[in-house]
Amino acid sequence: MPSASIDYSRANAILNYDTEVSKLEGQDGVISTPFGLSILEIQGELNIPTEPPASDHTDAEYVLNFITVDQVYHAVKCGNLEFDAADPKKATLFIGKSQRLLGSVVNLETPLAVLKVPLGGSSEQEENTQIQMVDIIRNKIIFKQRPLPIM
């Protein structure tokens, strides 16, 4: 039966709220908030592009909605998340120029670990797979209401 070991060497620093360790912005394709990594919980349907643009697409704003990760995965930038300066537990998510969601930051009852699992390889490599603990998620941002149109 295949097995893997987990490298949790960063876990102690992460659990002790070492801000330098938990700051992951720009590393490994992970986006962080002022609260560290967070989960977004959204109600309703978002108006986001569904297909990546062709290489000759002329609408620059549409093309900016997409990124390619590791030259393999296409991802859609789904919006701009802003935290209220007066009350950082309140957040607003803008989806393009047409939708706005109002939300709040809450603590997770049970924190979640983020693991980085190496992709593919031979079965011999899978036997010696090292899974890396990247961070621990302690918060989620809940948007309880459906998206509001921006007029």
C-alpha atoms as a printed R data frame, in Angstrom:
    type eleno elety resid chain resno       x      y       z
1   ATOM     1    CA   MET     A     1   0.000  0.000   0.000
2   ATOM     2    CA   PRO     A     2   1.455  3.392  -0.955
3   ATOM     3    CA   SER     A     3   2.284  5.734   1.870
4   ATOM     4    CA   ALA     A     4   3.795  9.172   2.204
5   ATOM     5    CA   SER     A     5   5.441 11.133   4.954
6   ATOM     6    CA   ILE     A     6   4.413 14.674   5.837
7   ATOM     7    CA   ASP     A     7   7.050 17.325   6.383
8   ATOM     8    CA   TYR     A     8   5.536 19.360   9.213
9   ATOM     9    CA   SER     A     9   8.723 21.222  10.150
10  ATOM    10    CA   ARG     A    10   6.936 24.557   9.622
11  ATOM    11    CA   ALA     A    11   3.962 23.498  11.773
12  ATOM    12    CA   ASN     A    12   5.422 24.640  15.097
13  ATOM    13    CA   ALA     A    13   6.194 28.133  13.794
14  ATOM    14    CA   ILE     A    14   2.812 28.346  12.056
15  ATOM    15    CA   LEU     A    15   0.921 27.260  15.164
16  ATOM    16    CA   ASN     A    16   2.799 29.797  17.258
17  ATOM    17    CA   TYR     A    17   1.630 32.545  14.871
18  ATOM    18    CA   ASP     A    18   5.073 33.311  13.501
19  ATOM    19    CA   THR     A    19   4.046 35.969  10.977
20  ATOM    20    CA   GLU     A    20   7.191 35.591   8.874
21  ATOM    21    CA   VAL     A    21   6.501 31.893   8.297
22  ATOM    22    CA   SER     A    22   2.807 32.379   7.606
23  ATOM    23    CA   LYS     A    23   3.333 35.124   4.998
24  ATOM    24    CA   LEU     A    24   3.095 33.189   1.756
25  ATOM    25    CA   GLU     A    25   2.105 35.873  -0.733
26  ATOM    26    CA   GLY     A    26   4.018 35.319  -3.938
27  ATOM    27    CA   GLN     A    27   5.210 31.844  -2.951
28  ATOM    28    CA   ASP     A    28   3.923 28.584  -4.411
29  ATOM    29    CA   GLY     A    29   0.959 30.328  -6.057
30  ATOM    30    CA   VAL     A    30  -0.730 30.928  -2.690
31  ATOM    31    CA   ILE     A    31  -2.634 34.140  -1.927
32  ATOM    32    CA   SER     A    32  -2.769 35.316   1.663
33  ATOM    33    CA   THR     A    33  -4.982 37.786   3.550
34  ATOM    34    CA   PRO     A    34  -4.109 39.879   6.647
35  ATOM    35    CA   PHE     A    35  -5.434 36.861   8.592
36  ATOM    36    CA   GLY     A    36  -3.174 34.396   6.766
37  ATOM    37    CA   LEU     A    37  -4.742 31.900   4.396
38  ATOM    38    CA   SER     A    38  -8.548 31.980   4.425
39  ATOM    39    CA   ILE     A    39 -11.472 30.140   2.877
40  ATOM    40    CA   LEU     A    40 -14.096 32.074   0.915
41  ATOM    41    CA   GLU     A    41 -17.707 30.931   1.387
42  ATOM    42    CA   ILE     A    42 -19.928 32.427  -1.308
43  ATOM    43    CA   GLN     A    43 -23.696 32.205  -1.857
44  ATOM    44    CA   GLY     A    44 -25.142 32.667  -5.335
45  ATOM    45    CA   GLU     A    45 -23.703 32.712  -8.819
46  ATOM    46    CA   LEU     A    46 -20.745 34.822  -9.864
47  ATOM    47    CA   ASN     A    47 -20.439 36.423 -13.299
48  ATOM    48    CA   ILE     A    48 -16.920 35.313 -14.195
49  ATOM    49    CA   PRO     A    49 -15.431 34.304 -17.550
50  ATOM    50    CA   THR     A    50 -15.739 30.586 -18.273
51  ATOM    51    CA   GLU     A    51 -13.219 29.954 -21.047
52  ATOM    52    CA   PRO     A    52  -9.611 31.073 -21.347
53  ATOM    53    CA   PRO     A    53  -9.021 33.581 -24.138
54  ATOM    54    CA   ALA     A    54  -7.608 32.535 -27.485
55  ATOM    55    CA   SER     A    55  -4.049 33.663 -28.151
56  ATOM    56    CA   ASP     A    56  -5.315 36.321 -30.577
57  ATOM    57    CA   HIS     A    57  -8.003 37.744 -28.238
58  ATOM    58    CA   THR     A    58  -8.153 41.551 -28.507
59  ATOM    59    CA   ASP     A    59 -10.067 42.535 -25.330
60  ATOM    60    CA   ALA     A    60  -7.227 43.311 -22.881
61  ATOM    61    CA   GLU     A    61  -9.555 43.554 -19.861
62  ATOM    62    CA   TYR     A    62 -10.948 40.049 -20.558
63  ATOM    63    CA   VAL     A    63  -7.444 38.594 -20.951
64  ATOM    64    CA   LEU     A    64  -6.379 40.065 -17.567
65  ATOM    65    CA   ASN     A    65  -8.999 37.843 -15.856
66  ATOM    66    CA   PHE     A    66  -6.920 34.722 -16.551
67  ATOM    67    CA   ILE     A    67  -3.634 33.350 -15.312
68  ATOM    68    CA   THR     A    68  -1.802 30.139 -16.143
69  ATOM    69    CA   VAL     A    69  -0.232 28.197 -13.289
70  ATOM    70    CA   ASP     A    70   2.860 26.107 -14.071
71  ATOM    71    CA   GLN     A    71   2.098 26.483 -17.808
72  ATOM    72    CA   VAL     A    72  -0.597 23.807 -17.310
73  ATOM    73    CA   TYR     A    73  -3.595 24.994 -15.298
74  ATOM    74    CA   HIS     A    74  -5.799 27.886 -16.359
75  ATOM    75    CA   ALA     A    75  -7.284 29.892 -13.510
76  ATOM    76    CA   VAL     A    76  -9.801 32.729 -13.453
77  ATOM    77    CA   LYS     A    77  -9.203 35.757 -11.272
78  ATOM    78    CA   CYS     A    78 -12.596 35.995  -9.621
79  ATOM    79    CA   GLY     A    79 -12.397 39.408  -8.029
80  ATOM    80    CA   ASN     A    80 -10.798 41.925  -5.726
81  ATOM    81    CA   LEU     A    81 -11.071 41.273  -1.983
82  ATOM    82    CA   GLU     A    82 -10.901 44.357   0.253
83  ATOM    83    CA   PHE     A    83 -10.937 44.560   4.047
84  ATOM    84    CA   ASP     A    84 -12.594 47.473   5.877
85  ATOM    85    CA   ALA     A    85  -9.917 49.738   7.386
86  ATOM    86    CA   ALA     A    86 -12.175 50.612  10.353
87  ATOM    87    CA   ASP     A    87 -13.215 46.997  11.033
88  ATOM    88    CA   PRO     A    88 -10.877 44.366   9.519
89  ATOM    89    CA   LYS     A    89 -13.439 41.638  10.306
90  ATOM    90    CA   LYS     A    90 -15.611 43.042   7.468
91  ATOM    91    CA   ALA     A    91 -14.761 42.311   3.840
92  ATOM    92    CA   THR     A    92 -16.030 43.285   0.402
93  ATOM    93    CA   LEU     A    93 -15.473 41.172  -2.704
94  ATOM    94    CA   PHE     A    94 -15.818 42.939  -6.056
95  ATOM    95    CA   ILE     A    95 -16.443 40.649  -9.031
96  ATOM    96    CA   GLY     A    96 -15.443 42.600 -12.117
97  ATOM    97    CA   LYS     A    97 -17.407 45.815 -12.490
98  ATOM    98    CA   SER     A    98 -20.827 44.220 -12.088
99  ATOM    99    CA   GLN     A    99 -21.085 42.474  -8.687
100 ATOM   100    CA   ARG     A   100 -20.278 43.197  -5.043
101 ATOM   101    CA   LEU     A   101 -20.466 40.880  -2.027
102 ATOM   102    CA   LEU     A   102 -20.395 41.979   1.620
103 ATOM   103    CA   GLY     A   103 -18.949 39.525   4.100
104 ATOM   104    CA   SER     A   104 -17.386 38.955   7.480
105 ATOM   105    CA   VAL     A   105 -14.333 37.097   8.762
106 ATOM   106    CA   VAL     A   106 -15.033 34.290  11.248
107 ATOM   107    CA   ASN     A   107 -12.768 31.794  12.989
108 ATOM   108    CA   LEU     A   108 -12.951 28.164  11.924
109 ATOM   109    CA   GLU     A   109 -14.005 25.800  14.694
110 ATOM   110    CA   THR     A   110 -11.355 23.324  13.534
111 ATOM   111    CA   PRO     A   111  -8.303 24.722  11.700
112 ATOM   112    CA   LEU     A   112  -7.393 23.125   8.358
113 ATOM   113    CA   ALA     A   113  -3.917 22.246   7.089
114 ATOM   114    CA   VAL     A   114  -2.829 23.117   3.559
115 ATOM   115    CA   LEU     A   115  -0.669 20.362   2.096
116 ATOM   116    CA   LYS     A   116   1.479 20.480  -1.046
117 ATOM   117    CA   VAL     A   117   1.415 17.070  -2.706
118 ATOM   118    CA   PRO     A   118   3.885 16.400  -5.561
119 ATOM   119    CA   LEU     A   119   2.184 15.489  -8.842
120 ATOM   120    CA   GLY     A   120   2.617 12.283 -10.852
121 ATOM   121    CA   GLY     A   121   5.690 10.163 -11.223
122 ATOM   122    CA   SER     A   122   6.465  6.470 -11.152
123 ATOM   123    CA   SER     A   123   5.139  4.114  -8.499
124 ATOM   124    CA   GLU     A   124   8.670  3.911  -7.071
125 ATOM   125    CA   GLN     A   125   8.689  7.679  -6.538
126 ATOM   126    CA   GLU     A   126   5.242  7.507  -4.936
127 ATOM   127    CA   GLU     A   127   6.647  5.205  -2.246
128 ATOM   128    CA   ASN     A   128   9.064  7.947  -1.166
129 ATOM   129    CA   THR     A   129   6.678 10.878  -1.571
130 ATOM   130    CA   GLN     A   130   7.239 13.764   0.801
131 ATOM   131    CA   ILE     A   131   4.119 15.881   1.398
132 ATOM   132    CA   GLN     A   132   4.810 19.379   2.669
133 ATOM   133    CA   MET     A   133   2.600 21.274   5.115
134 ATOM   134    CA   VAL     A   134   2.353 24.769   3.622
135 ATOM   135    CA   ASP     A   135   0.157 26.588   6.136
136 ATOM   136    CA   ILE     A   136  -2.797 26.311   8.483
137 ATOM   137    CA   ILE     A   137  -6.133 27.979   7.727
138 ATOM   138    CA   ARG     A   138  -7.804 29.470  10.811
139 ATOM   139    CA   ASN     A   139 -10.402 31.808   9.244
140 ATOM   140    CA   LYS     A   140 -13.053 31.878   6.603
141 ATOM   141    CA   ILE     A   141 -14.693 34.835   4.967
142 ATOM   142    CA   ILE     A   142 -18.450 34.306   4.727
143 ATOM   143    CA   PHE     A   143 -20.556 36.124   2.164
144 ATOM   144    CA   LYS     A   144 -24.065 35.197   3.393
145 ATOM   145    CA   GLN     A   145 -26.056 37.216   0.884
146 ATOM   146    CA   ARG     A   146 -26.284 36.841  -2.853
147 ATOM   147    CA   PRO     A   147 -24.063 39.134  -4.968
148 ATOM   148    CA   LEU     A   148 -25.331 42.717  -5.272
149 ATOM   149    CA   PRO     A   149 -25.286 44.370  -8.698
150 ATOM   150    CA   ILE     A   150 -23.117 47.468  -9.053
151 ATOM   151    CA   MET     A   151 -24.922 50.241 -10.915
